[in-house]
Amino acid sequence: MRGRKKRALMNVDEVVDFFNNIIQERRYLPLLIPLILILWVIEKWIFSLSNWVPLVLAVWATVQYGNYQQRMVVEDLNKKWKRVILSTSTITPLEHCEWLNKLLMEIWSNFMNLKLSLRFQSIVEKRLKHRKSRLIEKVELLEFSLGSSPPCLGLDGTRWSTSGDQRVMRLGFDWDTTDISIMLLAKVAKPFFGTAKIVINSLHIKGDLLLMPILDGKSILYSLISTPEVRITVAFGSGGSQSLPATELPGVSSWLVKLLTDTLAKTMVEPRRQCFSLPAVDLRKKAVGGIIYVTVISASKLSRSSLRGSPSRRQSSFAVDGLQEHFDDKDLQTFVEVELGELTRRTDLRPGSSPRWDSTFNMVLHDNTGTVRFHLYERTPGSVKYDYLASCEIKMKYVTDDSTTFWAIGPDSGVIARHSEFCGKEVEMVLPFEGVNAGERLAVRLVVKEWQFSDGSLSLNNFRVSSQPSLNGSSNFVARTGRKINLTVVEGKDLITKDRSGKCNPYVKLQYGKVLHKTKTAHSFNPIWNQKFEFDEIGGGEYLKIKCYTEEVFADDSIGSARISLEGLVEGSVRDVWVPLEKVNSGELRIQIEAVSINDYEGSRGSAYPGDGWIELVLIEARDLVAADLRGTSDPYVRVQYGNLKRRTKVMYKTLHPQWHQTLEFPEDGSPLELHVKDHNALLPTSNIGDCVVEYQRLPPNEMSDKWIPLQGVKRGEIHVQVTRKVPELQKRPSMDSEPSLTKAHQISSQMKQMMIKLQSLIEDSNLEGISTPLSELETLHDMQEEYMVQLETEQMILLNKIEELGQEMLNSSPSLSRRSSGS
């Protein structure tokens, strides 16, 4: 019934629309009413018209309805055609967008203002650190608010245009606000003294904005067509007890205008574009850094003539153009330099116009966005000079649905965009070189290994794990958190040297807050340090600054630096990372980081002071040692160094597979445990036949680790050791102190007997309510008794092993006793 009523209503509406349309189209229709009355009079009193008038009216109504249906079809086709024109034409008609500004005014105060203020505040803080006026020694951002007045968009209208397959919206941008509130605290440089507050209270930016939807609407690229017009009004206020008077500092206003203009020109003016993501899911994670693997695959169609014609090439290489005229493109020898922030890496040199490198680099990003730049260089034939040819770049950004967006400048200033849904997914892009239109391309591949977040979590290969945070962060105010940070400099690889002799003697300096530490000096391009250091954790995103040097005779040379943020470290989890060195073309350091609370620090670490714990090292045997003597054998022994303590084993003569079975103990202080295998010589100096470092810092307390360790610095050789971290709180040291353990066991046994007697008396008295307490105490005493019995058995086994080792050592040291034992 409801369906029939609905269809009836639709038919009535159609009829009403039909007659309304007839009245509008046929102005003479009202005249038909009196004509019909006249005909009715003729029909009634003169002669009959009933035979042919209804037929005429039916024909007329049918013709009118057919015309109406035809007009509806034509209007529908016109609408569809307009849509086709809008989607295919290069430029659409100008459209007014007052509705957009009205919508922006409604949502600006409660949503857009807060969101954009937080976003631009972080950008301003970073720019202020790197760009300072000559009159300002230090500047700090105190307050940042964009105010309640939104920018005006498209006052002169907006229109769409098409560039290749890319749709572009162009609209005007005019932001003139007087209620903006940006306050800076500046420390004035000499010859002035004191501080001053700089208040920006009005801002005017005017330009033309471009919007480009990409990735099927998942993101929007935005940029300015040209450098906008910028005006700023600055006021000065009191900055404290030693402040300047409220007068204008010369040049500060123009410096701020130049700073804002340069920032916009380098980041948002065509073809530089920013990205605004529109994710379907917001995980509310703030990414503070990431690790990216960048692979330079190959280049194609490289040509000297076209590359020399690029603007950058004309500026940098005009002096040598005449010398390169006779070289063919097949003689090209090129390499690519990859740049991410202050981190740079280079590929090998490859010949030809279509070189292939397939070089992969581990890069570190210190923010949630970054720009990977690729610079192409050529080595002139017969010369050691490198000439810059061209460059291109890829921008990347973390999206809050745990994905990553990549975009770059395409051919004819178009757009190349890719989307990686999770970490570990490869993204391959073929990029044109900027300013070159002859078809030269560079093929690269990017893989985001992990994103690191401010809360200490990671986004790793499509799995979210709790771990340590970024390798980067923003430094702010210093505040201690009450935790310790254990940091181990494990090793390095591919370090460079500036020494003409080709030697590398690297060491590492660590600075965290005001605390400095330094590793020992190694003697290799791939050094192994395994040195552990301790810091008091500092809040506020304080950087751990790393500097690597090579030791020289007159002055040490810097061979790279890096920085790591220790914000958001999770207790009980070790962060093991390879950190690439910045400001050099090669080199990485392996760092292990662990946070320990103060409450757990003393007991779990067991190495705060000598006597709190000790390291038990058992040197069992070695195998496949190198021959140090002319007769093809060695006389090996082991020298053990632990901090300032040194121990050595006995010498095993004429063997490459010695067996020592010696136990050494050292009070734990966190120093590296180094083993140096030596060849004994009676007259000549001893020779080294291998070194290694025994890892013990992360061993569980009182648990033995049995391992074969390969020897470093030699072609072959391994040593078999057993190492244990002894902690007094968990196990008493085996010595004459075993008697108190036995006494304690007897005391527990007597207490259990007394508790049994008490329990029996309660049962006899039928006091069921009082039985629960002695039962729980009895269970506790039983558990304690089992623990002490296990400890007594352990001490007994250790004592028997000591006696056996002592007897074996006596046999080995006395030839007569050993002959008697073998003869018997």
Residue pairs with C-beta under 8 A, 6 or more apart in sequence:
18 65
18 68
21 68
22 29
22 64
22 68
23 29
39 49
39 53
42 49
43 49
43 50
43 53
85 92
86 92
86 160
88 162
89 162
90 161
90 162
91 159
91 160
91 161
91 162
92 159
92 160
92 161
93 159
94 156
94 157
94 158
94 159
95 157
95 158
95 159
96 154
96 157
97 153
97 154
97 157
97 158
97 171
100 153
100 154
101 150
101 152
101 153
101 154
101 155
104 112
104 150
104 151
104 153
105 150
108 148
108 149
108 150
109 148
112 150
113 145
113 146
113 147
113 148
113 150
116 146
117 144
117 145
117 146
120 144
120 146
121 141
121 144
122 474
123 263
124 141
124 144
124 182
125 141
125 474
126 474
127 259
127 263
128 139
128 140
128 141
128 184
131 259
131 262
132 138
132 139
133 251
133 252
133 255
134 189
134 251
135 188
135 189
135 192
135 249
135 250
135 251
135 252
136 186
136 187
136 188
136 189
136 252
137 187
137 188
137 189
137 190
138 186
138 187
139 184
139 185
139 186
139 187
139 198
140 184
140 185
140 186
141 182
141 183
141 184
141 185
142 183
142 184
142 185
142 197
143 181
143 182
143 183
144 181
144 182
144 183
145 180
145 181
145 182
146 177
146 180
147 177
147 178
147 179
147 180
147 181
148 179
149 176
149 177
149 178
149 179
149 180
150 175
151 173
151 174
151 175
151 177
151 205
152 172
152 173
152 174
152 175
152 176
153 171
153 172
153 173
153 209
154 171
154 172
155 172
155 174
156 172
157 171
158 169
158 170
158 171
158 172
159 169
159 170
160 167
160 168
160 169
160 170
161 167
161 168
161 169
161 170
162 168
163 412
163 413
163 414
164 410
164 411
164 412
164 414
165 414
166 212
166 214
166 414
166 415
167 212
167 213
168 210
168 211
168 212
169 210
169 211
169 212
170 208
170 209
170 210
170 225
171 208
171 209
171 211
172 207
172 208
172 209
173 205
173 206
173 207
173 208
173 209
173 224
173 228
174 205
174 206
175 203
175 204
175 205
175 206
176 203
176 204
176 206
177 202
177 203
177 204
178 201
178 202
179 201
180 200
180 201
180 202
180 203
181 199
181 200
181 201
182 199
182 200
183 197
183 198
183 199
183 200
184 197
184 198
184 199
184 200
185 195
185 196
185 197
185 198
185 239
186 195
186 196
186 197
186 198
186 239
186 249
186 252
187 194
187 195
188 194
188 195
188 196
188 244
188 249
192 244
192 249
193 242
194 239
194 240
194 242
194 243
194 244
195 239
195 240
195 242
195 243
195 244
196 236
196 237
196 238
196 239
196 243
196 244
196 249
197 236
197 237
197 238
197 239
197 243
198 234
198 235
198 236
198 249
198 252
198 256
199 234
199 235
199 236
199 237
200 232
200 233
200 234
200 256
201 233
201 234
201 235
202 231
202 232
202 233
203 231
203 232
203 233
204 229
204 230
204 231
204 232
205 228
205 229
205 230
205 264
206 228
206 229
207 224
207 225
207 226
207 227
207 228
207 229
208 224
208 225
208 226
209 222
209 223
209 224
209 225
210 222
210 223
210 224
210 225
210 270
211 220
211 221
211 222
212 220
212 221
212 222
212 273
212 415
213 219
213 220
213 221
214 220
214 221
214 407
214 415
214 417
215 405
215 417
215 419
217 278
218 277
218 278
218 279
218 405
218 419
219 275
219 276
219 277
219 278
219 399
219 405
219 407
219 417
219 419
220 275
220 276
220 278
221 273
221 274
221 275
221 276
221 407
221 415
221 417
222 268
222 273
222 274
222 275
222 276
223 268
223 269
223 270
223 271
223 272
223 273
223 274
224 264
224 268
224 269
224 270
225 269
225 270
226 269
226 270
227 261
227 264
227 265
227 269
228 261
228 264
230 257
230 260
230 261
230 264
231 257
232 253
232 256
232 257
232 260
233 253
234 248
234 252
234 253
234 256
236 244
236 246
236 247
236 248
236 249
237 246
238 246
266 272
267 274
268 274
270 413
271 409
271 413
271 434
273 395
273 407
273 415
275 395
275 397
275 405
275 407
277 397
277 399
277 400
277 405
279 399
279 400
279 401
279 403
280 401
281 400
281 401
282 400
282 401
283 400
283 401
283 402
284 400
285 400
285 402
285 453
285 455
285 457
285 459
286 368
286 453
286 454
286 455
287 367
287 368
287 398
287 451
287 452
287 453
287 454
287 459
287 470
288 366
288 367
288 368
288 452
288 453
288 454
288 469
288 470
288 472
288 473
288 474
288 565
288 567
289 364
289 365
289 366
289 367
289 368
289 451
289 452
289 469
289 470
289 471
289 472
289 473
289 565
290 364
290 365
290 368
290 370
290 398
290 448
290 449
290 450
290 451
290 452
290 470
291 362
291 363
291 364
291 365
291 448
291 449
291 450
291 452
291 471
291 577
292 340
292 363
292 364
292 365
292 370
292 372
292 396
292 446
292 447
292 448
292 449
293 360
293 361
293 362
293 363
293 446
293 447
293 449
294 338
294 340
294 345
294 360
294 361
294 363
294 372
294 444
294 445
294 446
295 358
295 359
295 360
295 361
295 444
295 445
295 446
295 447
296 336
296 338
296 347
296 357
296 358
296 359
296 361
296 374
296 442
296 444
297 356
297 357
297 358
297 428
297 443
297 444
297 445
298 354
298 355
298 356
298 357
298 358
298 442
298 443
299 334
299 336
299 354
299 355
299 376
299 440
299 441
299 442
299 443
300 353
300 354
300 439
300 440
300 441
300 443
301 353
301 354
301 438
301 439
301 440
301 441
302 329
302 332
302 334
302 352
302 353
302 354
302 355
302 376
302 389
302 440
303 329
303 353
303 438
303 440
304 324
304 327
304 329
304 332
305 438
306 436
306 437
306 438
306 440
307 313
307 376
307 389
307 390
307 433
307 436
307 440
308 314
308 317
308 321
308 324
309 436
310 389
310 390
310 433
310 434
310 435
310 436
311 435
312 388
312 390
312 391
312 434
312 435
313 388
313 389
313 390
313 435
316 387
316 388
317 387
317 388
320 380
320 387
323 380
324 380
327 381
329 353
330 351
330 352
330 353
331 351
331 381
332 351
332 352
332 353
332 355
332 378
333 349
333 350
333 351
333 378
333 379
333 381
334 349
334 350
334 355
334 376
334 377
334 378
334 379
334 389
335 346
335 347
335 348
335 349
335 350
335 357
335 376
335 377
335 379
336 346
336 347
336 357
336 359
336 374
336 375
336 376
336 377
336 442
337 344
337 345
337 346
337 347
337 374
337 375
337 377
337 585
338 344
338 345
338 346
338 347
338 361
338 363
338 372
338 373
338 374
339 372
339 373
339 374
339 375
340 363
340 364
340 365
340 370
340 371
340 372
340 373
341 365
341 366
341 370
341 582
342 582
342 583
343 363
343 364
343 580
343 581
343 582
344 582
344 583
344 584
344 585
345 359
345 361
345 363
345 580
345 585
345 586
346 585
346 586
347 357
347 359
348 357
348 359
349 379
350 356
350 357
361 580
362 578
362 580
362 588
363 372
363 580
364 471
364 472
364 562
364 579
364 580
365 396
365 472
366 470
366 471
366 472
366 473
366 563
367 472
368 397
368 398
368 451
369 395
369 396
369 397
369 398
370 395
370 396
371 393
371 394
371 395
371 396
372 393
372 394
372 395
372 396
372 446
373 391
373 392
373 393
374 391
374 392
374 393
374 394
374 431
374 442
374 444
375 388
375 390
375 391
376 388
376 389
376 390
376 391
376 433
376 442
377 386
377 387
377 388
377 389
378 386
378 387
378 389
379 385
379 386
379 387
380 386
380 387
389 433
390 433
390 434
390 435
390 436
390 440
391 433
391 434
392 408
392 409
392 431
392 432
392 433
392 434
392 442
393 408
393 409
393 431
393 434
394 406
394 407
394 408
394 429
394 431
394 444
394 446
395 406
395 407
395 408
396 404
396 405
396 406
396 446
396 448
397 404
397 405
398 404
398 451
399 405
402 422
402 423
402 451
402 459
402 464
403 419
403 420
403 421
403 422
404 419
404 420
404 423
404 427
404 448
404 451
405 417
405 418
405 419
405 420
406 417
406 418
406 419
406 420
406 427
406 429
406 446
407 415
407 416
407 417
407 418
408 415
408 416
408 417
408 429
408 431
409 415
409 416
409 431
409 432
409 434
410 416
410 432
411 432
411 437
412 437
416 429
416 430
416 431
418 427
418 429
420 427
420 448
422 459
422 461
422 462
423 448
423 449
423 450
423 451
423 459
423 460
423 461
423 462
424 447
424 448
424 449
424 460
424 461
424 462
425 447
425 448
426 445
426 446
426 447
427 445
427 446
427 447
428 443
428 444
428 445
429 443
429 444
429 445
429 446
430 441
430 442
430 443
431 441
431 442
431 443
431 444
432 440
432 441
432 442
433 440
433 441
433 442
449 460
449 461
450 458
450 459
450 460
450 461
451 458
451 459
452 458
452 459
452 468
452 469
452 470
452 471
453 459
453 469
453 470
453 568
454 469
454 470
454 473
454 567
454 568
455 469
455 568
456 466
456 467
456 468
456 469
456 567
456 568
456 569
456 570
457 464
457 465
457 466
457 467
457 469
457 568
458 464
458 465
458 466
458 467
458 468
458 469
460 467
466 570
466 573
467 570
467 573
467 575
468 566
468 568
468 569
468 570
468 573
468 575
468 593
468 595
469 565
469 567
469 568
469 569
470 565
470 567
471 562
471 563
471 564
471 565
471 577
471 579
472 543
472 563
472 564
472 565
473 541
473 542
473 543
473 565
473 567
474 541
475 540
475 541
475 542
475 543
476 540
476 541
477 540
478 513
478 538
478 539
478 540
478 542
479 538
479 539
479 540
480 536
480 537
480 538
480 539
481 537
481 538
481 539
482 537
482 597
482 598
483 536
483 537
483 569
483 571
483 595
483 596
483 597
483 598
484 534
484 535
484 536
484 537
484 595
484 596
484 597
484 598
484 601
485 512
485 534
485 535
485 536
485 537
485 566
485 569
485 593
485 594
485 595
485 596
486 532
486 533
486 534
486 593
486 594
486 595
486 596
486 605
486 697
487 510
487 532
487 533
487 534
487 535
487 544
487 591
487 592
487 593
487 594
488 530
488 531
488 532
488 533
488 591
488 592
488 593
488 697
489 508
489 510
489 519
489 529
489 530
489 531
489 533
489 589
489 590
489 591
490 528
490 529
490 530
490 590
490 591
490 592
491 526
491 527
491 528
491 529
491 530
491 589
491 590
492 506
492 508
492 522
492 526
492 527
492 529
492 548
492 587
492 588
492 589
492 590
493 525
493 526
493 587
493 588
493 590
494 525
494 526
494 586
494 587
494 588
495 504
495 506
495 525
495 526
495 527
495 548
495 550
495 559
495 560
495 581
495 586
495 587
496 504
496 525
496 559
496 560
496 584
496 585
496 586
496 587
497 503
497 504
497 525
497 550
497 557
497 559
498 550
498 557
498 559
499 550
499 552
499 557
503 523
504 523
504 524
504 525
504 550
504 559
505 521
505 522
505 523
505 550
505 551
505 552
506 521
506 522
506 524
506 527
506 548
506 549
506 550
506 551
506 559
507 518
507 519
507 520
507 521
507 522
507 548
507 549
507 550
507 551
508 518
508 519
508 529
508 546
508 547
508 548
508 549
508 589
509 516
509 517
509 518
509 519
509 546
509 547
509 548
509 549
510 516
510 517
510 518
510 533
510 544
510 545
510 546
511 517
511 544
511 545
511 547
512 535
512 538
512 542
512 543
512 544
512 545
512 566
513 535
513 536
513 538
513 542
515 535
515 536
517 533
519 529
519 531
520 529
520 531
521 551
522 528
522 529
528 693
528 712
529 672
530 672
530 693
530 695
531 672
532 670
532 671
532 672
532 697
534 670
535 544
537 566
537 569
537 595
538 566
539 567
540 567
541 565
541 567
542 565
542 566
542 567
543 563
543 564
543 565
544 563
544 564
544 565
544 566
545 561
545 563
546 561
546 562
546 563
546 564
546 579
546 589
546 591
547 558
547 560
547 561
548 558
548 559
548 560
548 561
548 581
548 587
548 589
549 556
549 557
549 558
549 559
550 556
550 557
550 559
558 583
559 581
559 584
559 587
560 581
560 582
560 583
560 584
560 587
561 581
561 582
561 583
562 579
562 580
562 581
562 582
562 589
564 577
564 579
564 591
564 593
566 593
566 595
569 575
569 593
569 594
569 595
570 595
571 595
571 596
571 597
571 600
573 594
574 592
574 593
574 594
574 698
575 592
575 593
575 594
576 590
576 591
576 592
577 590
577 591
577 593
578 588
578 589
578 590
579 588
579 589
579 590
579 591
580 587
580 588
581 587
581 588
581 589
594 698
596 604
596 605
601 608
602 608
602 612
603 727
603 729
604 701
605 670
606 612
606 613
606 668
606 701
606 725
606 726
606 727
606 728
606 729
607 613
607 668
607 669
607 670
609 669
610 667
610 668
610 669
611 667
612 668
612 728
613 667
613 668
613 701
613 725
613 726
613 727
613 728
614 665
614 666
614 667
614 668
614 726
614 733
615 642
615 665
615 666
615 667
615 668
615 673
615 696
615 723
615 724
615 725
615 726
616 663
616 664
616 665
616 723
616 724
616 726
617 640
617 663
617 664
617 665
617 666
617 673
617 694
617 721
617 722
617 723
618 661
618 662
618 663
618 664
618 721
618 722
618 723
619 638
619 640
619 649
619 660
619 661
619 662
619 663
619 664
619 675
619 719
619 721
620 659
620 660
620 661
620 720
620 721
620 722
621 657
621 658
621 659
621 660
621 661
621 719
621 720
622 636
622 638
622 657
622 658
622 677
622 717
622 718
622 719
622 720
623 656
623 657
623 717
623 718
623 720
624 656
624 657
624 716
624 717
624 718
625 634
625 636
625 656
625 657
625 658
625 677
625 689
625 690
625 711
625 716
625 717
626 634
626 656
626 689
626 690
626 714
626 715
626 716
626 717
627 633
627 634
627 656
628 634
628 635
628 679
628 687
628 689
629 635
629 679
631 654
633 654
633 655
633 656
634 654
634 655
634 656
634 679
634 689
635 651
635 652
635 653
635 654
635 679
635 680
635 681
636 651
636 652
636 655
636 656
636 658
636 677
636 678
636 679
636 680
636 689
637 648
637 649
637 650
637 651
637 652
637 658
637 660
637 677
637 678
637 680
638 648
638 649
638 660
638 675
638 676
638 677
638 678
638 719
639 646
639 647
639 648
639 675
639 676
639 678
640 646
640 647
640 648
640 649
640 664
640 673
640 674
640 675
640 676
641 674
641 676
642 666
642 671
642 672
642 673
642 674
643 666
643 669
643 671
645 666
647 664
647 666
649 660
649 662
650 660
650 662
650 809
650 812
650 813
651 680
652 658
652 659
652 660
653 680
661 805
661 808
662 805
662 809
663 802
663 805
666 673
668 725
668 726
670 697
672 693
673 693
673 694
673 696
673 723
674 691
674 692
674 693
674 694
675 691
675 692
675 693
675 694
675 709
675 719
675 721
676 688
676 690
676 691
677 688
677 689
677 690
677 691
677 711
677 717
677 719
678 686
678 687
678 688
678 689
679 686
679 687
679 688
679 689
680 686
681 687
688 713
689 711
689 714
689 717
690 711
690 712
690 713
690 714
690 717
690 719
691 711
691 712
691 713
692 709
692 710
692 711
692 712
692 719
694 709
694 721
694 723
696 705
696 723
696 725
699 705
699 723
699 724
699 725
700 725
701 725
701 726
701 727
701 730
701 731
702 724
702 725
702 726
702 727
702 730
702 731
703 724
703 725
704 722
704 723
704 724
705 722
705 723
705 724
706 720
706 721
706 722
707 720
707 721
707 722
707 723
708 718
708 719
708 720
709 718
709 719
709 721
710 717
710 718
711 717
711 718
711 719
726 733
731 791
731 794
732 738
732 740
732 741
732 791
732 795
734 794
734 795
734 798
734 799
734 802
738 792
738 795
738 799
741 788
741 791
741 792
741 795
742 792
744 788
745 785
745 788
745 789
745 792
748 781
748 784
748 785
748 788
749 785
751 781
752 778
752 781
752 782
752 785
755 774
755 777
755 778
755 781
756 778
758 774
759 771
759 774
759 775
759 778
762 770
762 771
762 774
763 771
810 817
811 817
811 818
811 821
812 818
